[in-house]
Amino acid sequence: MSMKMTAALLLLLLQLSVFFESGNSGKVLVWPMEFSHWLNLKTILDELVKKGHEVTVLIPSVSLSYKAENTSAIEFEIYPVSYSTADLEKLFLESINKYLYELPKQSFWGYFPMLLELTLAESEYSESLCKDVVFNKELMTKLQKSSFDVVLADPFLPCGELLAEILKTPLVYSLRFFFGSTYERYSGGLPLPPSYVPVALSELTDRMTFMERVKNVIYMIYFDFWFQTFCEKRWNQIYSEVLGRPTTLTETMGKADIWLIRTYWDLEFPHPVLPNFDFVGGLHCRPAKPLPKEIEDFVESSGEHGVVVFSLGSMVTNLTAETANMMAAGLAQIPQKVLWRFEGKKPDTLGSNTRLYKWIPQNDLLGHPKTRAFITHGGTNGIYEAIYHGIPVIGIPLFADQYDNVVHMKAKGAAVRLDFLTMSSTDLLNALKTVTNDPSYKQNAMRLSRIHHDQPVKPLDRAVFWVEYVMRHKGAKHLRPAVHDLSWVQYHSLDVIGFLLACVVTVIFVVTRCCLFCCQKFVKAGKKEKKQ
């Protein structure tokens, strides 16, 4: 090897070492959200830690699902809060009961006021957490001295963008969606035409009839009005007070460098995107690991019929005895063995083919060759594990994004949907028979799985790349669209349309006046000739 080639190789290795060192020595501050949001976000954080980054997560002293593990390489900064454990548990139980048993019973027009009531109650809790952080002088001083390179936040719980603004730090978001996709449209500038992009929570597809498009527009208008009149107004006051200048939640969130959306085009309907948006759905999924021996023995005992996996997620732990017995009676009639994640009193109608577990290795079960179907509430994490492993779904949505997730899976031919409040054991039995006996459901599930796996870069790697990208470049303002600098009138070109209309009207007016003037001259000339 010549001296020139050796020198060039050494220079290349030096540049690569500098590149990787700069990419693997960042400091990340995390503003998380509980339950499945946290589980999804933690997947990114674990990968960042593996790559040498220092990760600090802000968690309240009172919570329902956070676990500050002493053995974890993630540093947990626990801050005191004004809420008590009893207050939080009461708020959570009341919200869950209303979401499950009252909200679905509302009429089209009664649905929105109750949803607003629930959201405002949750927003009050979110505001309390935010104030407990930003008005904690000792904590804020510590955070400012830490010199973080990026803030990674879930905007469903606002405040991460305020911390990024105070600390003058680039911001990366991780989210599924906000109500009506208002954050994405107003703060992110994402163009989502209601003519073919269903509004979040509308339970519509991208193939809408005229009346469905009417419904979609009504949903969009309502969520916009609701967001600007209630939710944003309250946060605007807090943000202006903290920053010492007039500002808005929309303006502050609009400064986010990257938006990581927790879906992908296997589940999502196609729509326009922007360069600072990336869809990383299923980043937490992984190949199945061997099952614990006791579970593996039960699965193998199912023979040719296989097994059904049943879980309604981590937030709903206690079903009523009537609902549990109804579900157990339906499950008892199928030939498959059933693994049911369940907490509470054992149902009286439980069949010999069904076993109850307080916890199940859900991803590993869905990846097992004997799994035939997945009964789920439709949470994004569970839906993506089903997509990843190609398992058809029986969806029983309970609240939030679960309805849209199940609607999307059903539209793609990989799911049957049941209503939590009105379903019977016969409905559950028929749904299971349909999904397990009709080969089209398995075929469609496998098609979605192939789409999911056919990506040039894995979702988790893309998510980590964007966080490191923002750290390397001290932000990503070059990807931020100019829409943030335009008013609503300018964005829709109403000023241009008005100007062009004015020009047309002016031209028509001038031409008309000229024609009238010429006609009058011609008439006068004619009369003068007649008189002569």
C-alpha positions in Angstrom: 0.0 0.0 0.0 1.4 3.4 -1.0 2.1 6.2 1.5 -0.7 8.3 0.0 -3.3 5.5 0.3 -2.2 4.8 3.9 -2.5 8.5 4.8 -5.9 8.7 3.1 -7.1 5.7 5.0 -5.9 7.0 8.3 -7.6 10.4 7.6 -10.8 8.5 6.8 -10.6 6.5 10.0 -10.0 9.7 12.0 -13.0 11.4 10.4 -15.2 8.4 11.1 -14.0 8.2 14.7 -14.8 11.9 15.2 -18.2 11.4 13.6 -19.1 8.5 15.8 -17.7 10.1 18.9 -19.8 13.2 18.3 -22.8 11.1 17.6 -22.4 8.9 20.7 -21.6 11.4 23.4 -24.8 13.4 23.6 -27.0 14.3 26.6 -30.7 13.7 26.2 -33.4 15.1 28.4 -36.7 13.3 28.2 -40.3 14.5 29.0 -42.3 11.3 28.9 -46.0 10.2 29.1 -47.2 7.2 31.1 -48.3 3.7 30.1 -47.9 2.5 26.5 -46.4 5.9 25.5 -43.6 5.3 28.0 -43.0 1.7 26.9 -42.6 2.9 23.3 -40.4 5.8 24.2 -38.2 3.7 26.5 -37.3 1.5 23.5 -35.6 4.5 21.9 -33.9 5.5 25.1 -32.5 2.0 25.7 -31.0 2.1 22.2 -29.6 5.6 22.8 -27.9 4.4 26.0 -26.4 1.5 24.1 -24.8 3.9 21.7 -23.2 5.9 24.6 -25.6 8.7 25.2 -26.4 10.1 28.6 -30.2 9.9 29.1 -32.1 11.8 31.9 -35.8 11.2 32.3 -38.0 13.6 34.3 -40.6 11.6 36.2 -43.0 12.8 38.9 -42.8 11.6 42.5 -46.4 10.3 42.1 -47.2 8.2 39.1 -49.1 5.1 38.0 -46.7 3.3 35.7 -43.2 4.7 35.8 -40.5 2.5 37.4 -37.2 4.1 38.2 -34.9 1.1 38.0 -31.7 1.4 39.9 -30.0 -1.1 37.5 -30.9 0.9 34.4 -28.3 3.1 32.7 -31.0 5.7 32.3 -30.9 8.4 34.9 -34.3 9.2 36.4 -34.7 12.7 37.8 -37.7 12.5 40.2 -39.4 15.8 41.0 -41.9 16.5 43.7 -45.5 17.1 42.6 -48.5 18.8 44.2 -50.8 15.8 43.4 -51.2 13.0 45.9 -51.4 9.3 45.0 -55.1 9.3 46.0 -55.9 12.3 43.7 -54.1 10.7 40.7 -55.8 7.3 41.2 -59.2 8.9 41.5 -58.6 11.0 38.3 -57.5 7.9 36.5 -60.3 5.6 37.6 -63.0 8.2 36.9 -61.5 8.9 33.4 -61.3 5.2 32.5 -64.9 4.5 33.6 -66.2 7.4 31.6 -64.2 6.4 28.5 -65.3 2.8 28.8 -68.9 3.0 29.9 -70.3 6.6 29.3 -68.6 8.2 26.3 -69.5 5.4 23.8 -73.2 5.8 24.7 -73.3 9.5 23.8 -75.0 10.8 20.7 -73.0 12.4 17.9 -73.5 15.8 19.6 -73.2 14.6 23.1 -69.9 12.9 22.4 -67.9 16.1 22.0 -68.8 17.9 25.3 -68.0 14.8 27.3 -64.7 14.3 25.5 -63.9 17.9 26.2 -64.8 17.4 29.9 -62.4 14.5 30.1 -59.6 16.2 28.3 -59.8 19.3 30.4 -59.6 17.2 33.6 -56.5 15.5 32.2 -55.1 18.9 31.0 -55.4 20.3 34.6 -53.3 17.4 35.8 -50.8 18.0 33.0 -50.6 21.7 33.8 -49.9 20.8 37.4 -47.0 18.6 36.5 -45.5 21.3 34.2 -45.7 24.0 36.9 -44.1 21.6 39.4 -41.1 21.4 37.1 -40.7 24.9 35.6 -41.3 26.7 38.9 -38.9 24.4 40.8 -35.8 26.7 40.8 -33.4 24.1 42.1 -34.4 21.6 39.5 -34.3 24.1 36.6 -30.9 25.3 37.7 -29.6 21.7 37.7 -31.1 21.1 34.2 -29.5 24.3 32.8 -26.1 23.4 34.2 -26.4 19.9 32.6 -26.2 21.4 29.1 -28.4 18.9 27.3 -28.0 18.4 23.5 -31.6 17.6 22.8 -35.0 17.3 24.5 -37.0 14.2 23.5 -40.7 14.6 24.5 -44.2 13.2 24.1 -46.4 16.2 23.2 -49.5 14.4 24.5 -48.3 15.7 27.8 -47.3 19.3 27.0 -44.3 21.0 28.6 -41.4 19.3 26.9 -41.4 22.2 24.3 -41.4 24.7 27.1 -38.4 23.0 28.7 -36.6 23.0 25.3 -37.3 26.8 25.0 -36.1 27.6 28.5 -32.9 25.5 28.1 -32.4 26.7 24.5 -32.2 23.1 23.3 -33.3 21.4 20.1 -36.5 19.4 20.4 -37.6 16.0 19.0 -41.2 14.7 19.4 -42.5 11.1 19.7 -46.3 10.7 19.3 -49.1 8.7 17.8 -51.4 11.7 17.3 -53.3 14.4 19.3 -57.0 14.8 19.2 -58.1 15.6 15.7 -54.4 15.8 14.7 -54.4 19.4 15.8 -50.8 19.4 17.0 -49.6 17.9 13.7 -51.6 20.4 11.5 -51.1 23.6 13.5 -47.8 23.1 15.3 -46.2 20.8 12.8 -47.6 22.3 9.6 -48.6 18.9 8.3 -51.1 19.2 5.3 -54.0 16.8 6.0 -56.8 17.6 3.6 -60.2 16.4 5.1 -61.4 15.3 1.7 -59.4 12.1 2.0 -57.4 12.1 5.2 -59.7 11.0 8.1 -59.5 13.2 11.2 -58.1 11.3 14.3 -60.9 9.8 16.4 -63.4 10.0 13.5 -63.2 6.2 12.9 -63.2 6.8 9.1 -61.1 5.5 6.3 -59.6 7.3 3.3 -62.4 6.1 1.1 -65.3 8.3 2.4 -68.8 8.8 1.1 -70.2 12.3 0.8 -71.8 12.1 4.3 -68.6 10.7 5.8 -66.7 13.6 4.3 -69.3 15.9 6.0 -68.7 14.1 9.3 -64.9 14.4 8.8 -65.1 18.2 8.2 -67.4 18.6 11.3 -64.8 16.7 13.4 -62.0 18.8 12.1 -63.8 22.1 12.7 -64.9 21.0 16.2 -61.4 19.9 17.2 -59.9 23.1 15.9 -62.4 25.2 17.8 -61.9 23.1 20.9 -58.1 23.2 20.7 -57.9 27.0 20.1 -60.7 28.0 22.5 -60.0 25.7 25.5 -56.8 23.7 25.5 -54.4 26.2 23.8 -55.8 29.2 25.7 -54.9 27.7 29.1 -51.4 26.7 28.0 -50.7 30.1 26.4 -51.1 31.8 29.7 -48.6 29.4 31.4 -46.1 29.6 28.6 -46.3 33.4 28.4 -45.9 33.7 32.2 -42.8 31.4 32.3 -41.1 32.9 29.3 -41.9 36.5 30.2 -43.3 37.3 26.8 -46.5 36.7 24.9 -46.4 33.4 23.2 -48.6 30.4 22.4 -48.5 26.7 22.7 -48.8 26.3 18.9 -45.8 28.7 18.4 -43.7 26.9 20.9 -44.5 23.4 19.6 -43.9 24.6 16.1 -40.2 25.0 16.9 -39.8 21.2 17.2 -37.0 20.0 14.9 -38.3 16.4 14.2 -41.6 14.7 14.7 -41.4 10.9 15.1 -44.9 9.4 14.4 -45.6 6.0 15.9 -47.2 4.5 12.8 -46.1 3.5 9.4 -47.7 3.0 5.9 -48.7 -0.6 6.8 -51.3 0.8 9.2 -51.6 4.4 8.1 -53.6 5.6 5.1 -51.4 7.5 2.6 -51.3 11.3 3.0 -48.8 14.2 2.5 -45.8 14.5 4.7 -43.0 17.0 5.5 -39.2 16.4 5.6 -39.1 16.8 9.4 -41.7 14.1 9.9 -40.8 10.4 10.0 -43.1 7.4 10.5 -41.5 4.9 12.8 -44.4 2.6 13.8 -43.4 -0.8 15.3 -40.0 0.4 16.5 -40.5 -1.7 19.7 -41.2 -4.9 17.8 -38.6 -7.7 17.7 -38.2 -11.4 16.7 -39.9 -13.8 19.1 -37.8 -15.2 22.0 -38.4 -18.7 23.5 -41.4 -18.8 25.8 -41.2 -19.7 29.5 -41.4 -23.4 29.9 -44.9 -23.4 31.5 -46.4 -21.2 28.8 -44.5 -23.1 26.0 -45.9 -26.5 27.3 -49.5 -25.0 27.3 -49.0 -23.6 23.8 -47.7 -26.9 22.4 -50.6 -28.8 24.0 -52.9 -27.0 21.6 -52.2 -29.3 18.7 -53.2 -28.4 15.2 -55.8 -25.9 16.4 -53.2 -23.5 17.9 -53.7 -20.7 20.4 -55.4 -17.3 20.8 -53.7 -14.5 22.7 -56.0 -12.1 24.6 -55.0 -8.8 26.2 -56.8 -5.6 26.8 -53.6 -3.7 27.7 -52.1 -2.4 30.9 -54.6 0.4 31.7 -57.8 -1.8 32.0 -57.1 -4.3 34.7 -60.5 -5.1 36.3 -63.5 -6.0 34.1 -66.9 -6.3 35.6 -67.9 -9.9 36.6 -70.6 -9.8 33.9 -68.2 -8.8 31.1 -65.6 -11.2 32.2 -68.1 -14.1 32.3 -69.5 -13.2 28.9 -66.0 -13.2 27.4 -65.0 -16.4 29.1 -68.1 -18.2 27.9 -67.3 -17.2 24.3 -63.7 -18.3 24.6 -64.7 -21.7 26.1 -66.4 -22.7 22.9 -63.5 -22.4 20.5 -61.1 -25.3 19.7 -58.0 -23.2 20.3 -56.2 -22.8 23.6 -56.4 -19.3 25.0 -53.8 -17.3 27.0 -55.7 -14.4 28.6 -53.9 -11.5 30.4 -56.4 -11.0 33.2 -56.5 -9.5 36.7 -59.4 -9.9 39.0 -61.8 -12.7 40.2 -61.7 -15.8 38.1 -64.8 -15.9 35.8 -67.3 -18.6 36.7 -67.7 -19.5 33.0 -64.0 -20.0 32.3 -63.4 -23.0 30.0 -60.7 -25.7 30.4 -59.0 -24.3 27.2 -58.4 -20.9 28.8 -55.6 -19.9 31.2 -55.4 -16.6 33.0 -52.1 -14.7 33.5 -51.3 -11.4 35.2 -48.6 -10.9 32.6 -47.8 -12.6 29.3 -44.8 -12.3 26.9 -47.1 -10.8 24.3 -44.6 -10.2 21.5 -43.1 -13.6 21.9 -46.5 -15.3 21.9 -47.6 -13.4 18.8 -44.4 -14.6 17.1 -45.1 -18.2 18.0 -46.0 -20.5 15.0 -49.1 -21.8 16.8 -50.7 -18.4 17.4 -53.8 -18.1 15.2 -55.4 -14.8 16.4 -55.0 -11.8 18.8 -57.9 -10.4 20.8 -56.8 -6.8 21.6 -58.1 -3.4 22.7 -56.3 -2.0 19.7 -53.4 -0.1 21.4 -50.7 1.0 18.9 -48.0 -1.2 20.5 -50.1 -4.3 20.4 -51.4 -3.7 16.9 -47.9 -3.3 15.6 -46.7 -6.5 17.3 -49.6 -8.2 15.4 -48.5 -6.6 12.1 -44.9 -7.5 12.7 -45.7 -11.2 13.2 -48.6 -11.3 10.7 -51.4 -12.2 13.1 -55.0 -11.3 12.4 -56.9 -9.3 15.0 -60.2 -9.2 16.9 -60.4 -5.6 18.0 -62.4 -4.5 21.0 -61.4 -0.7 21.2 -61.9 1.0 24.5 -60.8 4.6 24.0 -58.4 7.1 22.3 -56.5 5.9 19.3 -57.7 2.3 19.7 -60.8 2.9 17.6 -58.9 4.3 14.7 -56.3 1.5 14.9 -58.9 -1.2 14.7 -60.8 0.7 11.9 -57.5 0.8 9.9 -56.9 -2.9 10.4 -60.4 -3.8 9.5 -60.2 -1.6 6.3 -57.1 -3.5 5.3 -58.8 -6.9 5.8 -56.8 -8.1 8.8 -59.3 -7.5 11.7 -62.9 -8.0 12.9 -64.2 -5.3 15.2 -66.5 -5.8 18.3 -68.2 -3.3 20.5 -67.1 -3.5 24.1 -70.5 -2.5 25.6 -72.9 -4.4 23.3 -70.9 -7.6 22.3 -72.1 -11.0 23.5 -70.3 -14.3 23.9 -71.8 -15.3 20.6 -70.4 -12.2 18.9 -66.9 -13.1 20.3 -67.3 -16.7 19.2 -68.3 -15.8 15.7 -65.5 -13.2 15.4 -62.9 -15.8 16.4 -64.4 -18.4 14.0 -64.3 -15.8 11.2 -60.7 -14.8 11.8 -59.3 -18.3 12.3 -61.3 -20.1 9.6 -61.3 -17.5 6.8 -57.8 -17.6 5.2 -58.1 -14.0 3.8 -57.5 -12.5 7.3 -54.2 -14.4 7.8 -53.2 -13.5 4.2 -53.9 -9.8 4.7 -52.1 -9.8 8.1 -49.1 -11.4 6.4 -49.3 -8.8 3.6 -49.1 -6.0 6.2 -46.2 -7.8 7.8 -44.3 -8.0 4.5 -44.9 -4.2 4.0 -43.7 -3.5 7.5 -40.5 -5.5 7.2 -39.7 -4.2 3.7 -38.0 -1.0 4.8 -34.5 0.1 3.9 -33.8 1.1 7.6 -35.5 -0.4 10.6 -37.9 2.0 12.5 -35.9 2.0 15.7 -32.7 2.8 13.8 -34.4 5.7 12.0 -35.8 7.1 15.3 -32.3 6.9 16.9 -30.7 8.4 13.7 -33.0 11.5 13.9 -32.2 12.1 17.6 -28.5 11.9 16.9 -29.0 14.0 13.7 -30.5 16.8 15.7 -27.6 16.6 18.2 -25.0 16.6 15.5 -26.5 19.6 13.7 -27.6 21.5 16.8 -31.2 21.2 15.5 -32.8 20.7 12.1 -34.2 24.1 11.2 -33.3 23.5 7.6 -36.0 20.8 7.5 -38.6 23.1 9.0 -41.2 24.3 6.4 -41.9 28.0 5.9 -45.5 27.4 6.8 -44.6 28.3 10.4 -43.9 31.9 9.3 -47.1 32.3 7.4 -50.5 33.5 8.8 -53.6 31.5 8.1 -54.6 33.9 5.4 -51.2 33.6 3.7 -51.1 29.8 4.0 -54.4 29.5 2.1 -53.3 32.3 -0.3 -56.4 34.2 0.6 -54.5 37.5 0.2 -53.3 36.5 -3.2 -56.8 35.4 -4.3 -58.2 38.6 -2.9 -55.6 40.6 -4.8 -56.2 38.7 -8.1 -60.0 39.1 -7.7 -59.5 42.8 -7.1 -57.4 43.0 -10.2 -60.1 41.2 -12.2 -62.8 43.4 -10.8 -60.7 46.5 -11.5 -60.1 45.4 -15.1 -63.8 44.6 -15.6 -64.8 47.9 -14.1 -62.3 49.9 -16.3 -63.3 48.0 -19.4 -67.0 48.4 -18.6 -66.6 52.2 -18.0 -64.6 52.5 -21.2 -67.3 50.7 -23.1 -70.0 52.8 -21.6 -68.1 55.9 -22.3 -67.5 54.9 -25.9 -71.2 53.9 -26.3 -72.3 57.3 -24.9 -70.0 59.1 -27.3 -71.3 57.0 -30.2 -74.9 57.7 -29.2 -74.3 61.4 -28.8 -72.5 61.4 -32.2 -75.5 59.7 -33.8 -78.0 62.1 -32.4 -75.9 65.0 -33.5 -75.8 63.6 -37.1 -79.6 63.2 -37.1 -80.1 66.8 -36.0 -77.9 68.0 -38.8 
